[in-house]
Amino acid sequence: MMHQALINAIGIAGGLLFLFAFYRTSIGRWTGKSLWYELDNLFGAVLLTIYSFEKTAYVNIVLNLVWGIVAIHGLSSIAERRKPRSRAKSK
């Protein structure tokens, strides 16, 4: 089991990442489809999953795993949008 102060720091960092993403989106600095928003959500979910696992908070583990999966889906959508589109060949 990890040292309690480290676990608490991991949990606080994860929560702050969620709050930071929410704040930056709320004030219009980021959109809900921005790379940084999705990265903050993904890393926040990972950190809070670690924290929840150490605290044996299984409901939170499931919640944060789903949150992370949604963030991964958002990141894959961003990657898809950034791919160069192949132009249709003219005859």
All heavy atoms as an XYZ file, in Angstrom:
725
protein
N       0.841     -1.183      0.000
C       0.000      0.000      0.000
C       0.893      1.257      0.000
O       1.901      1.308      0.689
C      -0.896     -0.026      1.225
C      -2.114      0.813      1.087
S      -3.224      0.488      2.473
C      -4.735      0.635      1.626
N       0.519      2.242     -0.782
C       1.305      3.469     -0.889
C       1.170      4.318      0.375
O       0.199      4.204      1.108
C       0.847      4.304     -2.083
C       1.145      3.726     -3.409
S       0.661      4.931     -4.673
C       1.081      4.032     -6.128
N       2.121      5.158      0.592
C       2.096      6.081      1.727
C       0.870      6.983      1.629
O       0.535      7.482      0.557
C       3.389      6.901      1.729
C       3.555      7.720      2.950
N       3.042      8.979      3.055
C       4.166      7.443      4.127
C       3.337      9.461      4.254
N       4.022      8.557      4.917
N       0.209      7.209      2.737
C      -1.065      7.945      2.764
C      -0.962      9.360      2.219
O      -1.856      9.823      1.515
C      -1.572      7.967      4.210
C      -3.030      7.814      4.415
C      -3.758      6.872      3.493
O      -3.351      5.754      3.199
N      -4.874      7.332      3.012
N       0.132     10.070      2.513
C       0.290     11.444      2.017
C       0.392     11.461      0.495
O      -0.162     12.346     -0.161
C       1.517     12.105      2.646
N       1.077     10.472     -0.071
C       1.193     10.377     -1.531
C      -0.166     10.085     -2.158
O      -0.533     10.698     -3.169
C       2.206      9.301     -1.920
C       2.376      9.043     -3.413
C       2.823     10.311     -4.145
C       3.353      7.907     -3.645
N      -0.907      9.186     -1.557
C      -2.252      8.854     -2.066
C      -3.137     10.092     -2.030
O      -3.856     10.383     -2.994
C      -2.880      7.708     -1.239
C      -2.137      6.416     -1.495
C      -4.355      7.535     -1.558
C      -2.116      5.990     -2.946
N      -3.099     10.831     -0.938
C      -3.909     12.042     -0.852
C      -3.487     13.070     -1.884
O      -4.336     13.723     -2.498
C      -3.839     12.634      0.558
C      -4.610     11.802      1.559
O      -5.533     11.079      1.216
N      -4.205     11.886      2.815
N      -2.186     13.205     -2.118
C      -1.692     14.139     -3.140
C      -2.153     13.721     -4.530
O      -2.535     14.568     -5.348
C      -0.162     14.226     -3.088
N      -2.162     12.425     -4.800
C      -2.647     11.915     -6.086
C      -4.127     12.253     -6.256
O      -4.553     12.704     -7.313
C      -2.392     10.392     -6.195
C      -0.896     10.131     -6.384
C      -3.202      9.768     -7.327
C      -0.495      8.673     -6.273
N      -4.912     12.036     -5.214
C      -6.344     12.345     -5.268
C      -6.597     13.826     -5.470
O      -7.448     14.220     -6.280
N      -5.854     14.658     -4.758
C      -6.022     16.111     -4.895
C      -5.640     16.559     -6.300
O      -6.352     17.352     -6.927
C      -5.196     16.852     -3.821
C      -5.834     16.630     -2.444
C      -5.078     18.336     -4.139
C      -4.952     17.048     -1.282
N      -4.532     16.028     -6.819
C      -4.099     16.399     -8.174
C      -5.141     15.992     -9.211
O      -5.459     16.760    -10.128
C      -2.745     15.755     -8.487
N      -5.702     14.800     -9.076
C      -6.737     14.351    -10.004
C      -7.966     15.239     -9.962
O      -8.507     15.634    -10.993
N      -8.408     15.569     -8.759
C      -9.562     16.455     -8.609
C      -9.293     17.845     -9.169
O     -10.157     18.441     -9.827
N      -8.084     18.351     -8.939
C      -7.736     19.672     -9.470
C      -7.701     19.681    -10.998
O      -8.089     20.677    -11.618
C      -6.393     20.132     -8.905
C      -6.413     20.562     -7.437
C      -4.999     20.859     -6.948
C      -7.327     21.760     -7.230
N      -7.256     18.576    -11.594
C      -7.271     18.510    -13.062
C      -8.704     18.599    -13.594
O      -8.965     19.304    -14.569
C      -6.590     17.232    -13.562
C      -5.072     17.248    -13.519
C      -4.516     15.863    -13.813
C      -4.518     18.259    -14.502
N      -9.635     17.883    -12.953
C     -11.043     17.977    -13.361
C     -11.562     19.404    -13.205
O     -12.211     19.944    -14.096
C     -11.922     17.055    -12.515
C     -11.900     15.602    -12.900
C     -12.490     14.668    -12.074
C     -11.325     15.156    -14.074
C     -12.508     13.325    -12.404
C     -11.333     13.819    -14.419
C     -11.926     12.899    -13.577
N     -11.280     19.993    -12.051
C     -11.760     21.350    -11.790
C     -11.125     22.370    -12.737
O     -11.805     23.286    -13.208
C     -11.495     21.734    -10.344
C     -12.346     21.002     -9.309
C     -11.865     21.332     -7.897
C     -13.816     21.326     -9.479
N      -9.848     22.208    -13.021
C      -9.155     23.110    -13.936
C      -9.776     23.023    -15.330
O     -10.055     24.043    -15.960
C      -7.666     22.771    -13.984
C      -6.860     23.707    -14.837
C      -6.631     25.010    -14.433
C      -6.329     23.276    -16.035
C      -5.879     25.872    -15.215
C      -5.586     24.128    -16.825
C      -5.351     25.425    -16.422
N     -10.026     21.806    -15.802
C     -10.647     21.628    -17.119
C     -12.037     22.256    -17.142
O     -12.404     22.947    -18.099
C     -10.720     20.145    -17.472
N     -12.804     22.041    -16.090
C     -14.139     22.609    -16.006
C     -14.084     24.137    -15.995
O     -14.836     24.800    -16.711
C     -14.846     22.097    -14.743
C     -16.186     22.700    -14.524
C     -17.276     22.356    -15.323
C     -16.393     23.625    -13.513
C     -18.520     22.926    -15.122
C     -17.631     24.202    -13.297
C     -18.698     23.850    -14.108
N     -13.196     24.689    -15.194
C     -13.054     26.136    -15.104
C     -12.656     26.741    -16.445
O     -13.282     27.710    -16.901
C     -12.024     26.492    -14.029
C     -11.672     27.957    -14.005
C     -12.571     28.892    -13.491
C     -10.461     28.409    -14.504
C     -12.263     30.242    -13.479
C     -10.145     29.753    -14.495
C     -11.042     30.670    -13.988
O     -10.737     32.004    -13.985
N     -11.630     26.190    -17.072
C     -11.154     26.745    -18.345
C     -12.238     26.641    -19.426
O     -12.345     27.514    -20.282
C      -9.887     26.031    -18.809
C      -8.706     26.193    -17.868
C      -8.141     27.552    -17.928
N      -7.248     27.626    -19.068
C      -6.418     28.610    -19.283
N      -6.344     29.609    -18.443
N      -5.656     28.618    -20.335
N     -13.044     25.598    -19.390
C     -14.138     25.466    -20.347
C     -15.251     26.458    -20.011
O     -15.808     27.095    -20.905
C     -14.682     24.025    -20.333
O     -13.605     23.133    -20.627
C     -15.757     23.822    -21.377
N     -15.553     26.617    -18.742
C     -16.620     27.521    -18.312
C     -16.342     28.973    -18.671
O     -17.257     29.723    -18.986
C     -16.835     27.417    -16.805
O     -17.328     26.154    -16.480
N     -15.070     29.385    -18.605
C     -14.748     30.776    -18.921
C     -14.465     30.980    -20.410
O     -14.159     32.088    -20.830
C     -13.569     31.307    -18.071
C     -12.269     30.580    -18.388
C     -13.902     31.260    -16.592
C     -11.033     31.217    -17.781
N     -14.591     29.916    -21.196
C     -14.440     30.032    -22.638
C     -13.016     29.937    -23.161
O     -12.778     30.174    -24.334
N     -12.065     29.585    -22.307
C     -10.681     29.448    -22.767
C     -10.482     28.168    -23.566
O      -9.655     28.114    -24.451
C      -9.716     29.465    -21.586
C      -9.715     30.749    -20.798
C      -9.152     31.921    -21.598
N      -7.735     31.850    -21.756
C      -6.870     32.634    -21.171
N      -7.281     33.583    -20.374
N      -5.590     32.488    -21.383
N     -11.196     27.132    -23.193
C     -11.157     25.862    -23.901
C     -12.572     25.518    -24.324
O     -13.544     26.028    -23.778
C     -10.655     24.732    -23.005
C      -9.231     24.813    -22.584
C      -8.260     25.618    -23.099
C      -8.618     24.076    -21.539
N      -7.080     25.409    -22.432
C      -7.262     24.464    -21.472
C      -9.071     23.111    -20.649
C      -6.374     23.919    -20.567
C      -8.177     22.573    -19.749
C      -6.843     22.971    -19.708
N     -12.671     24.621    -25.289
C     -13.976     24.061    -25.626
C     -14.023     22.638    -25.082
O     -12.997     22.077    -24.713
C     -14.204     24.015    -27.156
O     -13.309     23.047    -27.720
C     -13.982     25.375    -27.790
N     -15.203     22.084    -25.073
C     -15.363     20.703    -24.643
C     -14.749     19.716    -25.611
O     -14.703     18.522    -25.335
N     -14.245     20.207    -26.723
C     -13.614     19.345    -27.720
C     -12.131     19.649    -27.878
O     -11.514     19.202    -28.831
C     -14.316     19.504    -29.066
C     -15.750     19.015    -29.043
C     -16.372     19.132    -30.399
C     -17.801     18.616    -30.344
N     -18.452     18.664    -31.638
N     -11.551     20.407    -26.948
C     -10.141     20.763    -27.087
C      -9.242     19.642    -26.566
O      -9.617     18.862    -25.680
C      -9.833     22.065    -26.354
O      -9.820     21.858    -24.965
N      -8.048     19.588    -27.103
C      -7.072     18.582    -26.702
C      -6.756     18.695    -25.217
O      -6.737     17.693    -24.494
C      -5.791     18.751    -27.538
C      -4.618     17.861    -27.147
C      -4.947     16.404    -27.427
C      -3.362     18.284    -27.879
N      -6.507     19.905    -24.737
C      -6.128     20.094    -23.336
C      -7.249     19.704    -22.386
O      -7.002     19.141    -21.311
C      -5.679     21.533    -23.092
C      -4.407     21.809    -23.823
C      -4.247     22.616    -24.912
C      -3.125     21.227    -23.569
N      -2.948     22.586    -25.336
C      -2.228     21.739    -24.520
C      -2.644     20.335    -22.620
C      -0.884     21.389    -24.551
C      -1.312     19.986    -22.652
C      -0.445     20.508    -23.609
N      -8.482     19.995    -22.764
C      -9.631     19.606    -21.942
C      -9.676     18.087    -21.790
O      -9.824     17.553    -20.684
C     -10.916     20.128    -22.587
C     -12.178     19.676    -21.907
C     -12.602     20.280    -20.732
C     -12.951     18.650    -22.441
C     -13.764     19.863    -20.100
C     -14.112     18.233    -21.820
C     -14.513     18.837    -20.647
O     -15.655     18.424    -20.022
N      -9.526     17.389    -22.902
C      -9.578     15.916    -22.861
C      -8.391     15.334    -22.106
O      -8.540     14.362    -21.356
C      -9.649     15.340    -24.277
C     -10.909     15.706    -25.035
C     -12.199     15.154    -24.441
O     -12.179     14.386    -23.463
O     -13.275     15.511    -24.967
N      -7.204     15.920    -22.280
C      -6.033     15.424    -21.554
C      -6.181     15.621    -20.053
O      -5.845     14.722    -19.268
C      -4.761     16.114    -22.056
C      -4.258     15.661    -23.425
C      -3.102     16.542    -23.882
C      -3.853     14.193    -23.401
N      -6.678     16.774    -19.642
C      -6.915     17.003    -18.211
C      -7.914     15.992    -17.665
O      -7.734     15.459    -16.567
C      -7.418     18.416    -17.959
C      -6.292     19.422    -17.824
O      -5.120     19.040    -18.003
O      -6.583     20.588    -17.525
N      -8.960     15.725    -18.407
C      -9.952     14.746    -17.960
C      -9.361     13.341    -17.888
O      -9.626     12.602    -16.940
C     -11.183     14.769    -18.866
C     -12.140     15.861    -18.469
O     -12.620     15.889    -17.347
N     -12.398     16.777    -19.381
N      -8.557     12.972    -18.878
C      -7.956     11.635    -18.871
C      -7.009     11.469    -17.686
O      -7.118     10.504    -16.926
C      -7.216     11.377    -20.186
C      -6.461     10.052    -20.251
C      -7.406      8.867    -20.075
C      -5.699      9.944    -21.562
N      -6.084     12.411    -17.507
C      -5.123     12.277    -16.419
C      -5.793     12.433    -15.054
O      -5.406     11.760    -14.088
C      -3.958     13.241    -16.589
C      -3.059     12.835    -17.720
C      -2.912     13.652    -18.821
C      -2.389     11.625    -17.703
C      -2.100     13.274    -19.887
C      -1.573     11.234    -18.757
C      -1.423     12.062    -19.848
N      -6.805     13.283    -14.971
C      -7.571     13.391    -13.732
C      -8.251     12.078    -13.387
O      -8.235     11.630    -12.239
N      -8.827     11.429    -14.411
C      -9.493     10.140    -14.193
C      -8.502      9.069    -13.753
O      -8.801      8.265    -12.860
C     -10.220      9.703    -15.462
N      -7.326      9.054    -14.356
C      -6.303      8.070    -13.974
C      -5.887      8.286    -12.513
O      -5.843      7.332    -11.720
C      -5.077      8.149    -14.911
C      -3.904      7.347    -14.365
C      -5.440      7.657    -16.313
N      -5.595      9.530    -12.160
C      -5.166      9.814    -10.790
C      -6.265      9.497     -9.779
O      -6.005      8.904     -8.718
C      -4.726     11.268    -10.667
C      -3.448     11.634    -11.428
C      -3.176     13.128    -11.320
C      -2.267     10.823    -10.955
N      -7.499      9.851    -10.103
C      -8.593      9.571     -9.170
C      -8.931      8.086     -9.108
O      -9.400      7.600     -8.073
C      -9.821     10.400     -9.518
C      -9.694     11.865     -9.089
C     -10.857     12.693     -9.636
C      -9.620     11.994     -7.589
N      -8.657      7.344    -10.173
C      -8.833      5.888    -10.126
C      -7.816      5.275     -9.175
O      -8.152      4.401     -8.363
C      -8.711      5.272    -11.526
O      -9.741      5.807    -12.364
C      -8.853      3.754    -11.484
N      -6.564      5.729     -9.249
C      -5.527      5.245     -8.324
C      -5.928      5.567     -6.885
O      -5.872      4.698     -5.997
C      -4.160      5.875     -8.674
C      -3.680      5.364    -10.026
C      -3.129      5.583     -7.573
C      -2.513      6.144    -10.598
N      -6.337      6.802     -6.666
C      -6.762      7.231     -5.333
C      -7.929      6.369     -4.834
O      -7.914      5.865     -3.699
C      -7.154      8.707     -5.362
C      -7.730      9.220     -4.076
C      -6.899      9.580     -3.024
C      -9.104      9.358     -3.913
C      -7.419     10.057     -1.831
C      -9.635      9.829     -2.728
C      -8.789     10.172     -1.695
O      -9.322     10.642     -0.514
N      -8.933      6.184     -5.662
C     -10.119      5.421     -5.273
C      -9.779      3.958     -5.010
O     -10.338      3.336     -4.102
C     -11.192      5.521     -6.362
O     -11.600      6.852     -6.530
N      -8.870      3.406     -5.804
C      -8.449      2.021     -5.599
C      -7.789      1.865     -4.231
O      -8.078      0.926     -3.495
C      -7.494      1.585     -6.710
C      -7.080      0.154     -6.609
C      -7.937     -0.863     -6.997
C      -5.837     -0.184     -6.100
C      -7.568     -2.194     -6.889
C      -5.446     -1.503     -5.990
C      -6.310     -2.521     -6.381
N      -6.921      2.799     -3.894
C      -6.236      2.745     -2.602
C      -7.207      2.927     -1.438
O      -6.979      2.407     -0.355
C      -5.128      3.794     -2.531
C      -3.927      3.469     -3.387
C      -3.171      2.244     -2.899
O      -3.011      2.070     -1.678
O      -2.728      1.445     -3.756
N      -8.279      3.661     -1.661
C      -9.287      3.896     -0.620
C     -10.402      2.848     -0.677
O     -11.355      2.931      0.107
C      -9.908      5.294     -0.779
C      -8.918      6.425     -0.614
C      -8.448      6.514      0.818
C      -7.550      7.723      1.009
N      -7.147      7.885      2.388
N     -10.285      1.898     -1.595
C     -11.307      0.868     -1.850
C     -12.692      1.475     -2.065
O     -13.692      0.982     -1.549
C     -11.334     -0.226     -0.757
O     -11.668      0.363      0.495
C     -10.030     -0.971     -0.672
N     -12.735      2.535     -2.826
C     -13.993      3.209     -3.168
C     -14.404      2.740     -4.567
O     -14.135      3.403     -5.567
C     -13.814      4.720     -3.109
N     -15.028      1.587     -4.625
C     -15.275      0.916     -5.898
C     -16.232      1.676     -6.815
O     -16.079      1.637     -8.033
C     -15.747     -0.516     -5.658
C     -14.687     -1.317     -4.936
C     -14.888     -1.768     -3.638
C     -13.456     -1.568     -5.537
C     -13.907     -2.469     -2.966
C     -12.459     -2.272     -4.874
C     -12.694     -2.718     -3.592
O     -11.713     -3.402     -2.930
N     -17.202      2.353     -6.266
C     -18.114      3.144     -7.093
C     -17.324      4.237     -7.812
O     -17.513      4.469     -9.010
C     -19.256      3.752     -6.242
C     -20.076      4.727     -7.052
C     -20.129      2.641     -5.661
N     -16.412      4.891     -7.100
C     -15.589      5.923     -7.715
C     -14.633      5.339     -8.753
O     -14.313      6.003     -9.743
C     -14.800      6.691     -6.655
C     -15.683      7.644     -5.893
O     -16.686      8.122     -6.406
N     -15.322      7.915     -4.653
N     -14.160      4.142     -8.527
C     -13.290      3.492     -9.524
C     -14.042      3.356    -10.832
O     -13.531      3.716    -11.893
C     -12.793      2.124     -9.018
C     -11.823      2.311     -7.854
C     -12.136      1.334    -10.156
C     -11.458      1.018     -7.134
N     -15.263      2.830    -10.763
C     -16.068      2.655    -11.977
C     -16.336      4.005    -12.633
O     -16.165      4.165    -13.848
C     -17.392      1.918    -11.661
C     -18.305      1.893    -12.877
C     -17.106      0.506    -11.166
N     -16.742      4.981    -11.854
C     -17.012      6.321    -12.384
C     -15.792      6.883    -13.116
O     -15.896      7.372    -14.243
C     -17.421      7.264    -11.255
C     -17.526      8.735    -11.626
C     -18.702      8.963    -12.565
C     -17.646      9.585    -10.384
N     -14.622      6.795    -12.496
C     -13.428      7.366    -13.104
C     -12.917      6.551    -14.287
O     -12.345      7.117    -15.222
C     -12.344      7.575    -12.047
C     -12.697      8.743    -11.161
O     -12.824      9.864    -11.638
N     -12.891      8.487     -9.875
N     -13.128      5.257    -14.278
C     -12.790      4.457    -15.462
C     -13.654      4.870    -16.648
O     -13.147      5.044    -17.768
C     -12.947      2.960    -15.177
C     -11.863      2.339    -14.297
C     -12.228      0.903    -13.945
C     -10.507      2.411    -14.964
N     -14.947      5.050    -16.412
C     -15.839      5.497    -17.481
C     -15.437      6.902    -17.940
O     -15.379      7.187    -19.133
C     -17.321      5.440    -17.033
C     -18.224      6.105    -18.056
C     -17.738      3.997    -16.793
N     -15.129      7.781    -17.007
C     -14.699      9.142    -17.332
C     -13.451      9.099    -18.212
O     -13.339      9.821    -19.198
C     -14.411      9.905    -16.042
C     -14.361     11.398    -16.167
C     -13.466     12.131    -16.887
C     -15.237     12.329    -15.552
N     -13.721     13.470    -16.735
C     -14.802     13.615    -15.916
C     -16.321     12.206    -14.705
C     -15.420     14.766    -15.471
C     -16.930     13.355    -14.266
C     -16.494     14.617    -14.652
N     -12.520      8.233    -17.862
C     -11.301      8.076    -18.657
C     -11.572      7.538    -20.042
O     -10.970      7.986    -21.027
N     -12.492      6.594    -20.151
C     -12.852      6.038    -21.461
C     -13.481      7.116    -22.338
O     -13.177      7.214    -23.528
C     -13.796      4.818    -21.295
C     -13.013      3.645    -20.689
C     -14.441      4.426    -22.617
C     -13.881      2.507    -20.192
N     -14.332      7.936    -21.752
C     -14.932      9.043    -22.508
C     -13.847     10.012    -22.975
O     -13.864     10.474    -24.122
C     -16.010      9.768    -21.660
C     -16.476     11.044    -22.338
C     -17.193      8.835    -21.404
N     -12.876     10.301    -22.116
C     -11.780     11.194    -22.494
C     -10.941     10.582    -23.626
O     -10.545     11.287    -24.563
C     -10.896     11.500    -21.293
N     -10.695      9.282    -23.556
C      -9.953      8.608    -24.631
C     -10.727      8.703    -25.934
O     -10.154      8.955    -26.997
C      -9.643      7.148    -24.254
C      -8.593      7.115    -23.145
C      -9.179      6.345    -25.467
C      -8.392      5.752    -22.520
N     -12.044      8.513    -25.861
C     -12.880      8.648    -27.064
C     -12.785     10.069    -27.615
O     -12.669     10.273    -28.821
C     -14.327      8.286    -26.747
C     -15.247      8.455    -27.909
N     -15.214      7.631    -29.001
C     -16.198      9.386    -28.155
C     -16.112      8.049    -29.883
N     -16.726      9.110    -29.387
N     -12.814     11.064    -26.729
C     -12.670     12.456    -27.163
C     -11.324     12.704    -27.816
O     -11.231     13.384    -28.839
N     -10.258     12.136    -27.249
C      -8.927     12.296    -27.834
C      -8.836     11.618    -29.203
O      -8.210     12.161    -30.119
C      -7.861     11.723    -26.896
C      -7.586     12.544    -25.647
C      -6.737     11.748    -24.665
C      -6.903     13.860    -26.012
N      -9.483     10.461    -29.346
C      -9.454      9.792    -30.656
C     -10.242     10.596    -31.686
O      -9.865     10.639    -32.864
C      -9.965      8.353    -30.565
O     -11.338      8.319    -30.262
N     -11.308     11.264    -31.257
C     -12.065     12.131    -32.168
C     -11.207     13.313    -32.620
O     -11.232     13.703    -33.785
C     -13.335     12.654    -31.501
O     -14.222     11.610    -31.238
N     -10.442     13.867    -31.678
C      -9.546     14.976    -32.020
C      -8.496     14.504    -33.015
O      -8.216     15.181    -34.010
C      -8.892     15.555    -30.748
C      -9.942     16.287    -29.911
C      -7.736     16.490    -31.098
C      -9.474     16.654    -28.518
N      -7.916     13.329    -32.763
C      -6.904     12.782    -33.671
C      -7.495     12.542    -35.056
O      -6.850     12.815    -36.080
C      -6.327     11.490    -33.104
N      -8.725     12.050    -35.092
C      -9.397     11.788    -36.378
C      -9.623     13.088    -37.135
O      -9.435     13.152    -38.348
C     -10.721     11.069    -36.125
C     -11.380     10.528    -37.361
C     -10.592      9.421    -38.026
O      -9.918      8.648    -37.326
O     -10.641      9.331    -39.270
N     -10.028     14.138    -36.437
C     -10.257     15.429    -37.089
C      -8.967     16.039    -37.619
O      -8.979     16.786    -38.581
C     -10.911     16.418    -36.122
C     -12.361     16.119    -35.831
C     -13.046     17.271    -35.107
N     -12.375     17.732    -33.921
C     -12.652     17.335    -32.680
N     -13.583     16.431    -32.474
N     -12.007     17.847    -31.644
N      -7.849     15.719    -36.980
C      -6.568     16.299    -37.387
C      -5.890     15.535    -38.520
O      -4.906     16.006    -39.062
C      -5.624     16.373    -36.192
C      -6.057     17.416    -35.202
C      -5.076     17.553    -34.101
N      -5.480     18.646    -33.222
C      -4.745     19.091    -32.237
N      -3.577     18.559    -31.997
N      -5.181     20.080    -31.485
N      -6.392     14.355    -38.839
C      -5.803     13.577    -39.930
C      -5.985     14.320    -41.241
O      -7.057     14.864    -41.507
C      -6.498     12.214    -40.064
C      -5.964     11.148    -39.196
C      -6.647      9.859    -39.546
C      -6.292      8.756    -38.597
N      -7.029      7.536    -38.886
N      -4.947     14.305    -42.074
C      -5.140     14.910    -43.398
C      -6.156     14.085    -44.184
O      -6.113     12.870    -44.169
C      -3.760     14.855    -44.038
C      -2.901     14.048    -43.145
C      -3.635     13.787    -41.866
N      -7.039     14.766    -44.787
C      -8.081     14.067    -45.557
C      -7.565     13.752    -46.946
O      -6.936     14.583    -47.586
C      -9.315     14.936    -45.658
C      -9.759     15.311    -44.267
C     -11.174     15.471    -44.178
N     -11.441     15.743    -42.771
C     -12.609     15.782    -42.254
N     -13.641     15.604    -42.998
N     -12.783     16.020    -40.985
N      -7.835     12.554    -47.388
C      -7.407     12.185    -48.734
C      -8.381     12.804    -49.730
O      -9.591     12.783    -49.552
C      -7.370     10.673    -48.904
O      -8.640     10.126    -48.673
N      -7.822     13.396    -50.725
C      -8.663     14.035    -51.736
C      -9.106     13.005    -52.758
O      -8.371     12.097    -53.098
C      -7.873     15.139    -52.444
C      -7.519     16.239    -51.484
C      -6.798     17.311    -52.211
N      -6.486     18.376    -51.244
C      -5.849     19.466    -51.546
N      -5.433     19.670    -52.771
N      -5.601     20.357    -50.631
N     -10.318     13.178    -53.181
C     -10.847     12.258    -54.191
C     -10.078     12.461    -55.487
O      -9.826     13.582    -55.902
C     -12.342     12.513    -54.406
N      -9.712     11.349    -56.076
C      -8.963     11.448    -57.335
C      -9.916     11.786    -58.459
O     -10.992     11.244    -58.567
C      -8.265     10.121    -57.637
C      -7.176      9.802    -56.641
C      -6.510      8.511    -57.011
C      -5.425      8.183    -55.987
N      -4.755      6.942    -56.291
N      -9.468     12.728    -59.279
C     -10.297     13.081    -60.429
C     -10.031     12.092    -61.550
O      -8.956     11.539    -61.669
C     -10.017     14.513    -60.882
O      -8.649     14.657    -61.138
N     -11.032     11.896    -62.390
C     -10.927     10.913    -63.479
C     -10.079     11.399    -64.586
O      -9.929     12.449    -64.989
C     -12.315     10.568    -64.006
C     -13.099      9.825    -62.944
C     -14.426      9.431    -63.539
C     -15.230      8.660    -62.533
N     -16.479      8.248    -63.031
